Structures are given as C-alpha cells and as structure tokens.
C-alpha cells in the first residue's frame, strides 16, 4: 500500500488559496492503526521502507518498522 499526502502548506495557519503542494508519498505501507483517537502509527513492510519514510516525514520511530504519525490539530505533519 502507498500513502500519498496532498494539500500541503508551509505552516499550519497558512490560508489556503488553492490545493497546496503535494506532500511525500510513502511506499511499502503494511497498515495504519489509531489508538484512543490520539496516537496513529504506520507500520511498513520492512525496516528499509520505514527508514525512507522517516527521512521524508520526520516522524518518530517506535520500532524498526513502525513510525508514529505526527499531527497538528486535524493536519498531518511532515517535514
């Protein structure tokens, strides 16, 4: 599975005057899990896919194949 992010902006409070830019596309995604409406993790098929995604997003690593998706309100944060 691949996750593609769109409607990018430089700062969360930017006023959108269009669609924004495309964010990163993350390949090798095995699953996503949201816990208690707060923490969302993304598990990758292997450590290499997780490392590539970590460099693209800046998300913290839980283990060698799992990253925690960072959010700001209802927005997903990437680098």
Rosetta blueprint (number, residue, H / E / L):
1 X L
2 X L
3 X E
4 X E
5 X L
6 X L
7 X L
8 X E
9 X L
10 X L
11 X L
12 X L
13 X L
14 X L
15 X L
16 X L
17 X L
18 X L
19 X L
20 X L
21 X E
22 X L
23 X L
24 X L
25 X E
26 X E
27 X L
28 X L
29 X E
30 X E
31 X E
32 X E
33 X E
34 X E
35 X E
36 X L
37 X L
38 X L
39 X E
40 X E
41 X E
42 X E
43 X E
44 X E
45 X L
46 X L
47 X H
48 X H
49 X H
50 X H
51 X H
52 X H
53 X H
54 X H
55 X H
56 X H
57 X H
58 X L
59 X L
60 X E
61 X E
62 X E
63 X E
64 X L
65 X L
66 X E
67 X E
68 X E
69 X E
70 X E
71 X E
72 X E
73 X L
74 X L
75 X E
76 X E
77 X E
78 X L
79 X L
